[in-house]
């Protein structure tokens, strides 16, 4: 359940207080949260808009984490306090600039590893801390008779520590740079040409630096390096699309040709190691992929 109210204190200043209540029944484990939220929008000048927000958020652990032997049946909700602040400003040539900085302070995260616990102990606990911070720059072109599009760039860092006075390290979700460019142009006569470009820093992962052979099981046991000390290759993809629209009295027909990954970039999904964990190969994503489609709207 949630409720919020839009309160206009002045003609140029608006606040939005809110409250959200959530309840979870997870394999007979009942958890609940009360989450206050607050945001504001302030037109400092007729063109310059300042904005900000703060809010409390929760997320339940995974169901398997509640296991008596391999997890902890007394786990609590994961928590984050999220802050953001920025501004919006209109520019010439139908452009609009939106800049936002953000910070997320996370607590109650799961530390430990899913596995059998020692007698009298638990395998998992809500003892880890996390933080994520950065900024996003968003520049979009208003919809006009010919052109529409935007550029979005995010610079961020996501870190985690397994307890107070413990070192901070990157999480597996850390992506330093995220760049997206979208453009769509009306060529006339029902033809629309579009393009999409995406670049994302590769995610961290824990590399395997060697292995030991177990003669009893005839199996190689991997030896892992530092946690999340390596990254997969950065993701880069360019897609193009051509539409031809036919307008009728009561419905519209759209024929389109999509071409994904037109540069045929071998984007790495993850590394696959051999049975001895001594060499690895990079598993690529899909190659250049043309798609022909038809869509009707009534």
C-alpha positions in Angstrom: 0.0 0.0 0.0 1.2 3.5 -0.7 0.0 7.1 -0.6 1.4 10.4 -1.7 0.3 13.9 -1.9 1.3 16.7 -4.3 1.5 19.9 -2.3 2.1 23.2 -4.1 3.5 25.5 -1.5 4.1 28.3 -4.0 3.6 28.8 -7.7 7.1 27.7 -8.3 7.7 25.2 -5.5 6.1 21.7 -5.1 6.7 19.0 -2.6 5.6 15.3 -2.8 5.6 13.5 0.6 4.7 9.8 0.4 4.6 6.6 2.5 4.8 3.0 1.3 4.0 -0.1 3.3 5.1 -3.5 2.1 4.5 -7.0 3.6 6.2 -10.3 2.5 5.2 -13.9 3.3 8.3 -15.8 2.2 8.1 -19.6 2.9 6.3 -18.8 6.2 8.7 -16.0 7.0 6.7 -12.8 7.4 8.6 -9.5 6.9 7.2 -6.0 6.7 8.5 -2.5 6.1 7.4 1.1 6.3 9.1 3.4 3.8 8.7 7.2 3.9 9.6 9.1 0.7 10.0 12.8 -0.2 10.7 14.8 -3.3 10.5 18.4 -4.4 10.6 20.5 -7.6 11.6 24.1 -7.5 11.6 26.5 -10.4 14.4 28.8 -9.3 13.8 30.8 -12.5 11.1 30.3 -15.2 13.6 28.1 -17.1 15.8 26.5 -14.4 14.2 23.7 -12.4 15.9 22.3 -9.3 14.8 18.9 -8.0 15.6 16.3 -5.3 14.4 13.3 -3.5 15.1 11.0 -0.5 13.5 7.7 0.2 13.7 4.5 2.2 13.6 1.2 0.2 13.6 -2.5 1.1 14.1 -5.8 -0.7 13.6 -9.3 0.6 16.4 -11.9 0.5 16.2 -14.7 -2.0 14.0 -17.6 -1.0 16.8 -20.1 -0.8 18.7 -17.8 1.7 16.1 -18.8 4.4 17.2 -22.4 4.4 17.9 -23.7 7.9 21.2 -25.5 7.0 22.5 -23.6 4.0 21.2 -20.1 4.8 19.5 -18.4 7.8 15.8 -18.5 8.6 16.0 -15.3 10.6 17.2 -13.0 7.8 15.7 -9.6 7.6 14.9 -7.2 4.7 17.7 -5.6 2.8 17.6 -1.8 3.2 18.6 1.3 1.2 18.3 5.0 1.7 18.5 6.7 -1.7 19.3 10.4 -2.3 19.1 12.3 -5.6 19.4 15.9 -6.6 19.8 17.8 -9.9 18.4 20.3 -12.3 16.6 20.6 -15.7 17.2 23.4 -18.2 15.8 24.0 -21.7 18.4 24.7 -24.4 18.1 26.1 -28.0 17.1 23.9 -30.9 14.4 22.0 -29.0 17.0 20.5 -26.6 16.4 19.8 -22.9 19.2 19.1 -20.4 18.6 17.0 -17.3 21.5 16.4 -14.8 21.0 14.3 -11.6 23.4 13.1 -9.0 22.6 10.1 -6.8 23.8 8.2 -3.7 22.4 5.0 -2.3 23.4 3.9 1.2 22.6 0.2 1.6 22.6 -1.9 4.8 21.5 -5.3 6.0 23.0 -6.9 2.9 23.7 -10.6 2.8 27.2 -11.7 3.7 28.7 -15.2 3.7 28.3 -17.8 1.1 25.3 -20.2 0.5 26.6 -23.5 1.9 26.4 -25.8 4.9 27.0 -24.0 8.2 29.2 -25.2 11.0 27.4 -26.5 14.1 25.9 -23.7 16.1 26.4 -21.1 13.3 24.5 -19.7 10.4 25.8 -19.6 6.8 24.3 -16.2 6.0 23.6 -13.0 7.9 22.5 -9.4 7.3 25.9 -8.0 8.0 27.2 -6.5 4.8 27.0 -2.8 3.7 26.8 -1.3 0.3 26.9 2.0 -1.5 26.4 3.3 -5.0 26.9 6.8 -6.2 27.3 8.8 -9.4 25.6 11.1 -11.8 23.5 11.0 -15.0 23.4 13.5 -17.8 20.4 13.3 -20.0 20.0 15.5 -23.1 16.9 14.9 -25.2 15.5 16.5 -28.3 11.8 17.3 -28.1 9.5 15.5 -30.5 9.2 17.6 -33.7 7.8 16.9 -37.2 11.2 15.4 -38.3 13.6 14.6 -35.4 13.4 12.9 -32.0 16.2 11.4 -29.8 18.3 11.6 -26.7 21.7 11.1 -25.3 22.1 9.6 -21.8 25.4 9.1 -20.0 25.8 7.7 -16.5 29.0 7.7 -14.4 28.7 5.5 -11.3 30.4 3.2 -8.9 28.9 0.4 -6.8 30.8 -1.0 -3.8 30.2 -3.4 -0.9 31.9 -4.3 2.4 31.2 -7.4 4.5 31.2 -5.4 7.8 32.4 -2.4 9.7 36.1 -1.7 9.4 36.3 -4.1 6.5 37.7 -2.9 3.1 35.3 -1.8 0.3 35.3 -3.7 -3.0 33.4 -3.4 -6.2 30.2 -5.4 -6.6 29.4 -7.6 -9.6 26.9 -4.9 -10.7 29.4 -2.1 -11.0 29.3 -0.4 -14.4 31.5 2.7 -14.5 30.3 4.1 -17.8 26.9 3.7 -19.5 26.2 5.6 -22.7 23.1 5.5 -24.8 22.3 7.4 -27.9 18.9 7.2 -29.6 17.8 9.0 -32.8 14.8 8.8 -35.0 14.3 10.9 -38.2 11.2 11.2 -40.4 12.3 10.9 -44.0 8.9 11.7 -45.3 6.4 9.5 -47.3 6.0 7.3 -44.3 9.6 6.3 -43.9 11.3 6.6 -40.5 15.0 5.9 -40.0 16.3 5.2 -36.5 19.5 4.3 -34.8 20.6 3.2 -31.3 24.1 3.1 -29.9 25.0 1.6 -26.5 28.3 1.4 -24.6 28.6 -0.1 -21.1 31.7 -0.9 -19.1 32.1 -4.6 -18.6 30.9 -6.0 -15.2 33.5 -7.3 -12.7 33.9 -11.0 -12.0 36.1 -13.2 -9.9 38.8 -14.8 -12.1 40.1 -18.3 -11.7 43.9 -18.1 -11.3 44.7 -21.8 -11.1 43.5 -25.2 -9.9 44.4 -28.3 -7.9 43.8 -31.9 -8.9 41.9 -34.2 -6.5 42.9 -37.8 -7.3 40.1 -39.2 -5.1 37.4 -37.5 -7.1 39.3 -37.1 -10.4 38.2 -33.5 -10.4 40.0 -30.1 -10.6 39.2 -27.7 -7.9 39.5 -24.0 -9.0 41.6 -21.5 -7.2 39.9 -18.0 -7.3 41.7 -14.7 -7.4 40.6 -11.6 -5.6 36.8 -11.1 -5.6 35.6 -9.1 -8.6 39.2 -8.2 -9.6 38.6 -8.7 -13.3 36.1 -7.4 -15.8 34.5 -8.8 -18.9 35.0 -6.7 -22.1 33.0 -3.5 -22.5 29.7 -3.8 -24.3 29.3 -1.9 -27.5 26.5 -2.2 -30.0 25.0 -0.2 -32.8 21.5 -0.9 -34.1 19.6 0.6 -37.0 15.9 0.5 -38.0 13.9 1.5 -41.1 10.1 1.8 -40.8 7.5 2.3 -43.5 4.1 3.3 -42.2 0.8 3.0 -44.0 -2.1 5.0 -42.5 -5.7 4.0 -43.2 -9.0 5.3 -42.0 -9.3 3.0 -38.9 -5.9 1.3 -38.6 -2.2 1.7 -39.3 0.3 -0.8 -40.8 4.0 -0.7 -40.1 6.7 -2.6 -42.0 10.1 -2.5 -40.5 13.6 -3.8 -40.9 15.8 -4.0 -37.8 19.5 -4.7 -37.9 21.1 -5.4 -34.6 24.8 -5.1 -33.9 25.5 -3.8 -37.4 29.3 -3.6 -36.6 29.2 -7.3 -35.7 31.0 -6.6 -32.4 31.8 -9.7 -30.4 30.4 -8.6 -27.1 31.6 -10.9 -24.3 28.9 -12.4 -22.1 31.3 -14.3 -19.7 34.5 -16.4 -19.7 34.3 -20.1 -20.0 37.2 -22.1 -18.5 38.4 -25.6 -19.5 38.0 -28.6 -17.3 41.4 -27.9 -15.6 40.5 -24.2 -15.1 43.8 -23.2 -16.7 42.7 -21.6 -20.0 39.4 -19.8 -20.8 37.5 -18.5 -23.8 35.3 -15.5 -24.1 31.7 -16.4 -24.9 30.4 -13.8 -27.3 26.8 -12.5 -27.7 24.8 -12.6 -30.9 26.4 -11.4 -34.1 24.9 -9.1 -36.7 21.2 -9.9 -36.7 18.7 -8.6 -39.3 15.0 -8.8 -38.4 12.0 -8.1 -40.7 8.7 -7.5 -39.1 5.1 -6.3 -39.6 2.8 -4.6 -37.1 -0.8 -3.5 -37.2 -2.5 -1.0 -34.9 -6.3 -0.6 -34.9 
